[in-house]
């Protein structure tokens, strides 16, 4: 039996699988929830779990049921798997939260839409927060985007897991347009220079902040070098 089958992952018992749904920035609709509930009832799913990446995981599935479950959920709920952006995590931002200073949901949606089908050397996780309280956990994501009253701060190379790392602060006080551009340029640079299966945390440990600064950041007119803080 394979460890992965049709975007589902083999569980500890060696017999059942779990699959995670695509949930754009953690936003769901009543219809989305109704599809999850209908599948859980129909296939007697023993556990539904919200993940740290704001996705639903259905646990305890039989191999034979997985194709039919995906058919019932629909392709729009099929989460990406492999060396790609697994999710863009976001808080509710300035439209709703009383602490929000920037529109995190809009920026998160734009980033996910741009990269949802693109492959990278390794999996990526992105966190977008509308204020320095950092509910999107950007410090420990491959790319972290954190808002403040004066703009956006960008972090790169963060990781949780068994070898946690706080991302490098790359720039601060950026406009929304500059922040979006910088995220694209960081991911393009990583895509061109990382080794296969090398996460951004290990990539930054290998190349160092000074290399990133000299080969990329000095070329960007919206970054003041005194705002770039090496580790």
MIKOL-321776 format. One record per residue: residue in one letter; y, x, z of N, C-alpha, C in turn. Coordinates in steps of 0.2 Angstrom, whole numbers, padded with zeros to 4 digits, always signed. Atoms other than C-alpha are relative to their C-alpha. Layout:
% residues N
AYXZYXZYXZ ...
% end
This chain:
% residues 231
X-0006+0004+0000+0000+0000+0000+0006+0004+0000 X-0006-0004+0000+0017+0007-0004+0005-0002+0005 X-0005+0001-0006+0031+0010+0009+0005-0004-0002 X-0005+0005+0003+0043+0001-0003-0002-0004-0005 X+0002+0004+0006+0040-0013-0014+0005-0006-0001 X-0005+0004+0002+0053-0023-0023+0006-0001+0005 X-0005+0000-0005+0067-0018-0011-0002-0002+0007 X+0002+0002-0006+0057-0022+0004-0003+0007+0003 X+0003-0006-0003+0051-0009+0017-0006-0001+0005 X+0006+0001-0004+0034-0007+0025+0002+0001+0008 X-0002-0001-0007+0035-0010+0044-0006+0003+0004 X+0004-0004-0005+0026-0002+0059-0007-0002+0000 X+0007+0002+0000+0010-0013+0058-0003+0002-0007 X+0003-0002+0006+0007-0006+0040-0002-0006-0004 X+0003+0006+0004+0004-0024+0033+0006-0004-0002 X-0006+0005+0002+0021-0033+0033+0006+0004-0002 X-0006-0003+0002+0038-0029+0026+0006-0004+0002 X-0006+0003-0002+0056-0032+0029+0005+0001-0006 X-0005+0000+0006+0070-0035+0016+0007-0001+0003 X-0007+0001-0002+0089-0034+0018+0004-0003-0005 X-0004+0004+0005+0101-0046+0009+0006+0004-0001 X-0007-0002+0002+0117-0041+0000+0005-0005+0004 X-0005+0004-0003+0132-0047+0011+0006+0004-0001 X-0007-0004+0001+0149-0042+0004+0004+0000+0006 X-0005-0001-0005+0159-0035+0018-0002-0004+0006 X+0002+0004-0005+0149-0046+0030+0002-0007+0000 X-0002+0007+0001+0156-0062+0023-0006-0004-0003 X+0005+0005+0003+0144-0077+0021+0003-0007+0000 X-0002+0007+0001+0146-0095+0016-0005-0005+0003 X+0005+0005-0002+0137-0111+0022-0006+0000-0005 X+0006+0001+0005+0127-0111+0006-0004+0007+0001 X+0004-0007-0001+0122-0092+0009-0005-0001+0006 X+0004+0000-0006+0116-0096+0027-0005-0006-0001 X+0005+0005+0002+0107-0112+0020-0006+0003-0004 X+0005-0003+0004+0097-0101+0008-0004+0004+0005 X+0004-0004-0005+0092-0089+0022-0004-0005+0004 X+0004+0004-0004+0087-0103+0033-0006-0004-0003 X+0005+0003+0004+0077-0112+0019-0006+0005-0001 X+0006-0005+0001+0067-0096+0015-0003+0002+0007 X+0003-0002-0007+0064-0092+0034-0005-0006+0002 X+0005+0006-0002+0056-0110+0036-0005+0000-0005 X+0005+0001+0005+0047-0110+0020-0006+0006+0001 X+0004-0005+0000+0039-0093+0022-0002+0002+0008 X+0001-0001-0007+0038-0094+0041+0002+0008+0002 X-0002-0007-0002+0048-0078+0044+0001+0001+0007 X-0001+0000-0008+0046-0072+0062+0006+0003+0003 X-0006-0003-0003+0062-0063+0064+0005+0001-0006 X-0005-0001+0004+0079-0063+0056+0005+0004+0004 X-0004-0004-0004+0091-0049+0061+0006+0002-0003 X-0006-0002+0003+0109-0045+0058+0000+0008+0001 X+0000-0007-0001+0110-0026+0055+0007+0002+0001 X-0006-0003-0001+0124-0014+0059+0005+0000-0006 X-0004+0000+0006+0129-0014+0041+0002-0007-0002 X-0002+0007+0001+0133-0033+0042-0004-0003-0005 X+0005+0003+0005+0117-0038+0032-0005-0004+0004 X+0006+0003-0003+0103-0050+0036-0006+0003-0002 X+0006-0003+0002+0086-0042+0037-0005-0006+0002 X+0005+0005-0001+0071-0054+0036-0007+0005+0001 X+0005-0004-0002+0056-0046+0045-0007-0003+0001 X+0007+0003-0001+0037-0049+0045-0002-0004-0006 X+0002+0003+0006+0035-0053+0027-0007+0002-0003 X+0006-0003+0004+0018-0052+0017+0002+0002-0007 X-0002-0003+0007+0018-0042+0001+0000-0006-0005 X+0001+0005+0005+0012-0057-0009+0006-0005+0000 X-0005+0005-0001+0027-0068-0003+0007+0003-0003 X-0007-0003+0001+0041-0055-0007+0003-0002-0007 X-0004+0002+0006+0044-0059-0026+0002-0007+0000 X-0003+0007-0001+0045-0078-0022+0006+0000+0004 X-0006+0000-0004+0057-0074-0008+0006+0002-0003 X-0006-0002+0004+0068-0065-0019+0002-0005-0005 X-0001+0006+0005+0067-0079-0032+0004-0005+0004 X-0003+0005-0003+0072-0091-0019+0007+0002+0003 X-0006-0002-0002+0086-0081-0012+0005+0001-0005 X-0004-0002+0006+0093-0076-0029+0003+0007+0000 X-0002-0007+0001+0099-0060-0037+0006+0002+0003 X-0006-0002-0003+0116-0061-0029-0001+0002+0007 X+0001-0002-0007+0108-0058-0012-0005+0006+0000 X+0004-0006+0000+0097-0043-0018+0004+0006+0002 X-0003-0006-0002+0103-0028-0008-0002+0006-0004 X+0002-0007+0004+0104-0011-0017-0004+0004+0004 X+0005-0005-0003+0091+0002-0013+0000+0006-0003 X+0000-0006+0003+0090+0020-0016+0006+0004+0001 X-0006-0004-0001+0104+0033-0019+0006-0003-0003 X-0006+0004+0002+0119+0021-0020+0003-0002+0007 X-0003+0002-0005+0131+0013-0009-0004-0006+0003 X+0004+0005-0003+0121+0003+0003+0004-0006+0002 X-0004+0005-0002+0135-0007+0010+0007+0002+0002 X-0007-0001-0002+0154-0008+0013+0001-0005+0006 X-0001+0003-0006+0157-0013+0031+0007-0001+0002 X-0007+0001-0001+0173-0021+0036+0001-0005+0006 X-0002+0005-0005+0182-0030+0050+0004-0006-0004 X-0003+0005+0004+0192-0046+0046+0007+0001-0001 X-0007-0003+0002+0209-0037+0045+0006-0005+0002 X-0007+0003-0002+0227-0043+0045+0000-0007-0001 X-0001+0007+0001+0224-0060+0038-0002-0005+0006 X+0002+0004-0006+0215-0066+0054+0000+0003+0006 X+0000-0003-0007+0214-0053+0068+0007+0001+0002 X-0007-0001-0002+0229-0052+0079+0002+0007+0001 X-0001-0008+0000+0227-0033+0080+0000+0003-0007 X+0000-0003+0007+0225-0031+0061+0007+0002-0003 X-0007-0002+0003+0239-0021+0052-0001+0001-0007 X+0001-0001+0007+0231-0019+0035-0006-0005-0002 X+0005+0004+0003+0220-0030+0023-0006+0003-0001 X+0007-0004+0001+0203-0022+0026-0005-0004-0004 X+0005+0003+0004+0193-0036+0018+0002+0000-0008 X-0002-0001+0007+0203-0035+0001-0002+0007-0002 X+0001-0007+0003+0201-0016+0000-0008+0001+0000 X+0008-0001-0001+0182-0017+0006-0003-0003-0007 X+0002+0004+0006+0179-0030-0008+0001+0004-0006 X-0001-0004+0006+0187-0019-0021-0004+0006-0001 X+0004-0005+0000+0178-0004-0016-0008-0001-0002 X+0007+0002+0001+0161-0013-0016-0001-0002-0008 X+0001+0002+0007+0164-0021-0033+0000+0006-0005 X+0000-0006+0004+0168-0004-0041-0006+0003+0000 X+0005-0004-0001+0153+0004-0035-0007-0003+0001 X+0007+0004-0002+0139-0009-0032-0006+0002-0005 X+0005-0002+0004+0129-0003-0047-0001+0007-0002 X-0001-0007+0002+0133+0016-0047-0005+0004+0005 X+0004-0004-0004+0120+0029-0041+0004+0006+0002 X-0003-0006-0002+0125+0044-0031-0006+0005+0002 X+0005-0005-0002+0115+0060-0025-0004-0003+0006 X+0003+0003-0006+0111+0050-0009+0003-0006+0002 X-0003+0006-0002+0114+0034+0000+0007+0001+0003 X-0006+0000-0003+0131+0030+0006+0002-0006+0003 X-0002+0006-0004+0139+0019+0019+0007+0001+0001 X-0007+0000+0000+0157+0014+0019+0003-0004+0006 X-0003+0005-0005+0168+0007+0034+0007+0000-0001 X-0008+0001+0001+0185-0001+0032+0002-0004+0006 X-0003+0003-0006+0195-0006+0047+0008-0001-0001 X-0007+0002+0001+0212-0015+0047+0005+0003+0005 X-0004-0003-0005+0218-0006+0063-0003+0006+0003 X+0003-0006-0003+0215+0010+0073-0006-0002+0005 X+0006+0002-0004+0202+0000+0084-0006+0001-0003 X+0005-0002+0004+0191+0004+0070-0007-0004+0001 X+0006+0004+0000+0179-0010+0070-0005+0001-0005 X+0004-0001+0006+0172-0005+0053-0003+0007+0001 X+0003-0006-0002+0166+0011+0062+0001+0006-0006 X-0001-0004+0005+0174+0022+0049-0001+0008+0001 X+0001-0007-0002+0172+0038+0059-0007+0003-0001 X+0007-0002+0001+0153+0038+0057-0003-0002-0006 X+0003+0002+0007+0152+0032+0039+0002+0006-0005 X-0001-0005+0006+0151+0043+0023+0008+0000-0002 X-0007+0001+0001+0168+0036+0019+0003-0005+0005 X-0004+0004-0004+0180+0029+0032+0007-0002-0002 X-0007+0002+0001+0196+0019+0029+0003-0004+0006 X-0002+0003-0006+0206+0015+0044+0008-0002-0001 X-0007+0002+0001+0223+0005+0043+0004+0001+0007 X-0005+0000-0005+0238+0007+0054+0007-0003-0002 X-0006+0003+0002+0256+0000+0054+0003+0004-0005 X-0003-0004+0005+0261+0014+0042-0004+0002-0006 X+0005-0002+0006+0246+0015+0030-0007+0001+0002 X+0008-0001+0000+0228+0020+0028-0001+0007+0002 X+0003-0006-0001+0219+0035+0035-0007+0000-0003 X+0006-0001+0003+0204+0042+0026-0004+0005+0003 X+0005-0005-0002+0189+0050+0033-0006+0001-0005 X+0005-0001+0004+0175+0058+0024-0006+0005+0003 X+0006-0004-0003+0157+0065+0029-0002-0002+0006 X+0002+0003-0007+0154+0054+0044-0008-0002-0001 X+0007+0002+0000+0136+0050+0049-0002-0002+0007 X+0003+0002-0006+0127+0041+0063-0007+0003+0000 X+0007-0003+0001+0108+0043+0063-0002+0005+0006 X+0003-0005-0005+0098+0057+0072+0005+0007+0000 X-0004-0005+0000+0111+0070+0067+0008-0002-0001 X-0007+0004+0001+0128+0061+0070+0006+0005-0001 X-0005-0004+0002+0144+0068+0063+0006-0004+0000 X-0006+0004+0001+0162+0062+0065+0003+0003-0007 X-0003-0002+0007+0170+0062+0047+0006+0004+0001 X-0007-0004+0001+0184+0074+0042+0006-0004-0002 X-0006+0003+0002+0201+0067+0042+0003+0003-0006 X-0003-0003+0006+0207+0069+0024+0007-0001-0001 X-0007+0002+0001+0223+0060+0023+0002-0005+0004 X-0002+0006-0004+0234+0048+0033+0007-0003-0003 X-0006+0003+0002+0248+0036+0030+0001-0001-0007 X+0000+0001+0007+0243+0032+0013+0001-0008-0002 X-0001+0007+0002+0248+0016+0003-0007-0002-0002 X+0006+0003+0002+0234+0004-0002-0003+0003-0007 X+0002-0003+0007+0234+0011-0020-0002+0007+0001 X+0002-0007-0001+0233+0029-0014-0006+0001+0003 X+0007+0000-0004+0219+0025-0002-0006-0001-0005 X+0005+0002+0005+0209+0017-0016-0001+0005-0004 X+0001-0005+0005+0212+0031-0028-0003+0006+0004 X+0003-0005-0004+0207+0044-0014-0007-0001+0001 X+0007+0002-0001+0191+0035-0010-0004+0002-0007 X+0003-0001+0006+0187+0036-0029-0001+0007-0001 X+0000-0007+0002+0191+0054-0031-0005+0004+0005 X+0005-0003-0005+0181+0059-0015-0007-0001-0002 X+0006+0001+0002+0166+0050-0021-0002+0003-0007 X+0001-0003+0007+0168+0057-0039-0002+0008+0002 X+0001-0007-0002+0169+0075-0031-0007+0001+0003 X+0006-0001-0004+0154+0072-0020-0006-0001-0006 X+0005+0001+0005+0144+0065-0035-0001+0006-0005 X+0000-0005+0004+0148+0080-0045-0003+0007+0003 X+0002-0007-0003+0144+0094-0032-0005-0001+0005 X+0006+0000-0005+0131+0087-0020-0006+0001-0002 X+0007-0001+0002+0113+0092-0020-0004-0007+0000 X+0004+0006-0001+0100+0078-0023-0002-0001+0007 X+0002+0003-0007+0097+0068-0007+0005+0003+0006 X-0005-0003-0005+0112+0077+0002+0005-0005+0002 X-0005+0005-0002+0121+0065+0012+0007+0003+0001 X-0006-0003-0001+0140+0067+0014+0001+0005+0006 X-0001-0004-0006+0139+0074+0032-0003+0007-0001 X+0003-0006+0002+0127+0088+0026+0004+0004-0005 X-0004-0003+0005+0138+0091+0011+0006+0003+0002 X-0006-0002-0003+0154+0093+0021-0002+0006+0004 X+0002-0006-0004+0145+0105+0033-0002+0006-0005 X+0002-0005+0004+0139+0115+0018+0007+0003-0004 X-0006-0002+0004+0156+0116+0008+0006+0002+0004 X-0005-0001-0004+0168+0115+0022+0007-0004-0002 X-0006+0004+0001+0185+0106+0023+0005+0005-0005 X-0005-0004+0004+0195+0121+0015-0002+0000-0007 X+0003+0001+0007+0184+0120-0001+0003-0006-0003 X-0003+0006+0002+0188+0102-0002+0007-0001-0001 X-0007-0001+0000+0206+0105+0001+0002+0003-0007 X-0003-0005+0005+0208+0119-0012-0003-0003-0007 X+0003+0003+0007+0197+0110-0026+0002-0007-0002 X-0002+0007+0001+0203+0092-0024+0006-0002+0003 X-0006+0003-0004+0216+0088-0011+0007+0003-0003 X-0006-0003+0002+0229+0100-0017+0003-0003-0007 X-0002+0003+0006+0229+0091-0034+0003-0007+0000 X-0002+0007-0001+0234+0074-0027+0007+0000+0002 X-0007-0001-0002+0252+0072-0026+0002-0005+0006 X-0001+0004-0006+0251+0058-0013-0002+0003+0007 X+0003-0003-0006+0243+0070+0000+0005+0005+0002 X-0004-0005-0002+0255+0080+0010-0005+0005+0004 X+0005-0005-0002+0245+0096+0015+0000+0000+0008 X+0000+0000-0007+0251+0095+0033-0004-0006+0003 X+0004+0006-0002+0242+0078+0034-0008+0001+0000 X+0007-0002+0001+0225+0087+0030-0002+0004+0006 X+0002-0003-0006+0216+0092+0046-0007+0003-0001 X+0006-0003+0000+0202+0104+0044-0004-0001+0007 X+0004+0000-0006+0187+0103+0056+0000+0006+0004 
% end
